[in-house]
Amino acid sequence: MALSNINIVNVGTVQQNYSWDDGIPSASITVTPDASNTFTCYAPYACVTVKSNLTNESTTIGTVSAIRTINFEDYYNELDDNLATFKPIAPLLVSSPNTQYDVSLNALSTNDIETVGFFHTYLMPGTYKIKLKTSLFNETEEAKLSTIKNGVYIQQAAINKDVVLEKQVSTETPGTTRTVIVPVTEISEEITCQGTITVVEIFPTINSVSQVDYTGPSSTQDPFLQSQTTRKRLSVKDSKAGSFPIERVVWEMNDGTTYEQVRWNITTDPLKYIQNDWYTNDPYDPRKYDVIHDFVVNPDKPDEPYTAKVTIYAANTGSSASTTISIPKKIYTSQTNIDPNQIELIKCELTDTGKVFVGKIENSLVMWSTDK
C-alpha cells in the first residue's frame, strides 16, 4: 500500500551561456524533462520544487499524524541529523511567507497531514535522485480504550520527538483537564521520485590574450640585458568565467618563469603585476592583474620564439581553460657610417662568437658586435 506520492512540480536554472561574471545566478529559465524524465540544469543554480500528497489509503486508516521527510541527496551538503521542521499552510506555495526553510539542510520534515511541498537549490554539478520517507502514526486499540476510560477526548497534539501522542482528557473535577501520553503505532515507507536532476557545469573560456609593450620601471638596470629584452604587459581580461568564479591564474613563460595569482591571496609586486580596470564587480578576481615580463634572448637559441601560456582555473571544481601565445622579438635595423664620436660606450661583453658592445647615440640605445 502506497502511503504517499512525490512529484517534481517545477525546476528552474540559469541560462546555458551563464557566466559568473554576469552576477548573482537566478532561475531565468524553466526546465522541462526529456523522454527519460531527466531535468538538465546548469550550475551554480538549479532550484527544484517537489510536492507530496498522502494517498487515500493513508488517510482512511486512522492516522493521527504524518511525518514526511524529503532527502534531496545533495552529496555536497552535510545532512543534519535533526531535520528542519515546518508547518506550512496547505497547499504549500514556495513563495508563502509562512514557509520556514534552513538552506543549510537538504531535507525537510513536516507533520502537516495536508499536501506539502519542499524546495532545494543544487549548486554543484552532479546527478541527483530525490527520496521521500513517509511515517504514519495511529492510535493503538489500547490508546483508544484508555481515552474512553479516562474521560471525554478534548484535543490531540502533534507527535513529539519520542513518537508518542499527547492527549488532553477531562478529570474528575468538572471543567479541568490533564495531559496523558498514549502509545501509537508507526507505518513507514520510502519511495524515490521518478524524475532525475542532472546539473551540468559551464566551463571557463579564454577568447584571447592581450599583449602590449611595457615601458614602466624595469626589473633590471643592466643596459645589456635591456637591449636583449622584449618587455610585455600580458592580460587575460578577454576571458569568461563559467558556473563558478575564477580562483587562480597561472602564467608559464618559455624561459621557465611562472607567475600565479590566487583569489584571496593576491600578489601586488609592481615590478611583476599591474592592475587593470576589468571585472569591477569582483575585487578578488585574479584576472584583474596583468603580468609584466621581460622576454630575454636565449644566447644558445637566438632564433627561438618567445611564448607564454596562461591557464585560468574555476573555483569549486578546478575546471580550466588555457591558451598559448607567441611574443614577437625586437627587430633591430643595421646602420653604417656612424661617427664613432657620437657613440657613448656603456658596456662591452665577451661572448663565444665575439665582442658585444652596448652604447648610446643621443637618446637611442645601440648594440654592435665584432669578431674575436
N, C-alpha and C positions, 0 to 999 in steps of 0.2 A: 504494500500500500504506500503510495507516494504521499508524504506529509505536506510537501510544498513544491513550488517550482521557482525557477530563476531564469530571467531573460535580460539580455543586453538591450537597453532601450535607446541609448544614444552614445556615440563615440565622436569626440572632436579632437582635432590635431592641427598642427601648423601646416603651412604650405610646403610642398615638396622642395621648393627652392629657398626655404627659410635659411637665414644666417643669423648667428648670434650677434653679428654686427648691426642687425636691424632693430635690436632692442628686446624687451621682455616678451617671451613667447606667449601666445594665447591661441585658443581654438578658433582658427579662422575658416576651417572647412569641416563639414560633417562627413564622416566616413561611412560608407555602405559596405557590407560584406561581399566577398566574392562567392563563387559557386561552392567552395568548401567551407563557407561560413567563417572565413578569416577576415578580420578587420586589420588592414595595413595602415599603420600610423608612422609618424616621424618624431624622433627625439628632437628636443627635450620635453615635449608636451603631448601627452595622449590621455585625455580625460574620458573615463568610462563611467557610465551610469547604468546600474542594473536595478531590476525590480523583482520582488519576491511576493508571491501570494501563498497563503495557506490553502490547501485543497479542501474540497467539500468533505472528504473523509475525515480530515483532521479536525474540522470544526463541529463535527457531529458525534465525537466520541467523549464528550465531557471535558474538553480541555479548559483548564483554568488559567493557564499561562503558556506562552510560547517564546522561546529564545531562538533567534536566527542569527548565525554568525557567518559573515561573508569573509572569505580568505582570498584576497586578490593575488596571492602567491608572487608578490613583488620581491624577488630574492635579493634585491639590492637594499631593501629596508629590513631592519630588525623588527620582528613581530613581538610586541609587548605581551607578556604573559597575562596581564589584566587588560582585556579588550575594552575599548571605549564603548560606552552605552549611551543611547539617547532614546527619547520618546517622541517621535515626530508626529505631527498632525497627519492623519491619513486621509487621502493618499498623499504620500510624501512627494514634495517637489524639491528639486535640488536647490532652487532659489529661495526656499522657505526660510524666513528669519528664525524659525524655531529649530532648525537643524543645527545640531552641535556636532562638530567634526574635528578630530585631532589629526592634523596632517602627518604627524609622525607615525601613525599607525596605518597599516594596510588592510585591517579587518575591523569591522564594526559590529556591535550587537544591538539588538532592540528587543524589548519584551512587550512590544505592542502587537496585539493579535491582528490588527488590520494590515492592509497592503503597505509594504515598506520598501524604501529604495536606498541605495548606497552609491557613493561615487568615489573614485580614486584616480589620481594622476600618476601615470608612469613617466619617469624621466629618462631612464636608461634603455638602450637597445636590448631586445630580447623577445622571447616568445612566452606568453603568459596564458594560463588557464585560471578560471575563477571557480571557486568551490563554495558551496553553501552547506552549513550544518544546521539542521532543524531539531530542536528538542521540545517536545510537548510534555506538559506536566498535568496530571489528572489526580483528582482526589481518589483515595482508596475507599473501599467499602467501609473500612474501619473509620476513616475520617468522616464519612457521611453520617454514620451512626453516632459518632462522637459529637458531631454538631447538633444532631437532634437531641441527644441526651443532655447536653449542657445548656440548651436554650434555643431561642429563635436566632437564626442566621441574620446578621446585620450587614456585614461588609467583608469582602475578601481583598487582600492586598497582593502586591506583586511578589514574585519569588525572590527570596533573598539569596545571599551568597552560599548558604548552606543547603540550598534547594529544598526548602520547606515552605509551607503555606501558613501565613498568619491569618487568623480569623478573629473577629470580634463577636462575642456571644453575650447574651444577657445573663445577669446574675440573679441571685435570689432577692437582691434589693431592687425594687422597682426603679426603672429609669437609669440604671447603671449597667455598664458592660465591662468585660475583661477580654484580654487577648489570649488566644490559645494557639499552640503550634500543632498542626496536624500533618501526618505523613502524606506524601504524594508518590505517584509512580511516574517514571520517565520513559518516553519512547523517543529514540533519536535515529536520524539518518543523515548521510552526507551524499550530496549529488554534485556533479560537475556541469557547469554551464556548457551548452553546445557550442558557443562561439569561442574563437581563439583570437587573442590580441597579439599582433606582431608589431613591434616597434623597431624601426629602421633608423640607423644613424645617417645623417647628412655629413659628408666628409668635407674637410677644408680644401681650398684650391689656391693655386698661385697663378695669376694671369701673366705677370711679367715682373722683372726686377729692374728698378731704376738705377742707372749709374751716371754720375756726373763727376767732372774734375773737381777736386777739392783743393783750395788754396789756403786753408786755415793753418793754425800752428802745426809745425812739423814734429814728428816723433824723433827726428834726428837732426843734428846741426851739422852733420858731415856733408860738405858740398859734393864730394864724390858720390856718396850714396844717393844724395838728392838728384844728381844728374842721371843716375841709373834707375830712378824710381818713377813709377806712374802712380799718382795718388788719386784715389777714387772714394766717393761717398756712395755707398750702396744702400738701397732701400727696398723692402718687400711690402711697401704700402699698397701695391696693386695686387692684393690677395684677399681672400674671403674666408671667414670662419664658417664652419658648418653648424652642427647641432650645439656645439659647446664652444666656449671661448678659447682663444689661442693661449696656451700656457707657456710655450717655450719656442724660441727662435734660435737656430744654430747655423752659423756661417762657417764653411770649411774652405780655406784657400789652398791653392795647389802648392804653396810653399810650406804646408804643414801647420799654418796658423789656424786656430779655431776661436771663434767668438760665440758666446752664448748669453742670451738674455732670458731670465726666468721670471714669470709673474710673481709678485710679492717679494722679489729679491733682485730688483733692477740695479745694474751697474751703470754709473753715470760718469765714468772716466772721460773727460772732454777730449783726450787725445785718441780715443777709440770710438766714441759714440756721440751722436748729435741728435737731439730730439726733433721730430717732425711735427706737423700740425694735423695729422690724421688721427682717426679713432678717438675723437674728443669725448665720446660718451663713456669711454673705458680708460680711466687714467692709469690702470695697471697693465694695459695691453703691451706685451714686449715688442710688438711691431712698431711701436711709437719711436723706437730708437734705431736710427740708421748707423751703419758701420763705416768707419774711416779706416782705410787700409792702404799701406804702401806696397805696391807690387814691384819687386826688385828683380832685375835681370839676373838669371842664373848664369854665372860665367861658364859653367860646364855645358849648359844647354842654352846658348844665347837666342836661339830661334824658337824656343819652347813658348807657346802662348800662355797668357795669364788666364786662369779660370777661377770661378768662385761658385760654390754650391751652397744653396740655402734650403733649410728644411724647417717647416712650421709644424708644431705638434698641438693637438687638441687636448684640453683638459678632460679628465674622467676616463677617456678611452685610450689616449695616446695615438689616435689616428693622425696620419701625417700627409703632407704634400711637400714635394721638393722640386727644384729645378737647378740647372747649371748654366752659367753664362760665361761668355768669353770677354775678356777685357783687352781692348786694343792697346798695343805698345806705343810708346812715343816714337815719332818719326823725326829723325834728325836729317837736316839738309847739309850737304857738303859746301864748303866755301873755300876759295883760294884767294891768293893775292891779299892776304890780311897783313896789315902793317904790324910787325911784332911789338912796336912801341905802344900800340893800343891795347895790348893784352896784359891783364893783371893776373899773374900766376897765383893760384890758390893752393893747388895740391898736385903732387906727382906720385904715381904708384906704379910699381914694377909688377907686371903680370907675366904669365907663361909665354905670351906672344909678343911682348914688348913693353914699352912705357906708355902709360896713360896720363895725360895732363888735364887738369881742370882749371879753368880760369874765367875771367870776366872781360867782356868788351862792352864798355859803358854799363848798361843795366842788364845785359844778356849773359846767361851762363853758357860757356862754350867748353867743348871737350875735344881733344885730338890725341892721336896716338902715333908712335914711331916704332920702328923695328928695334930689336935689341942692339 
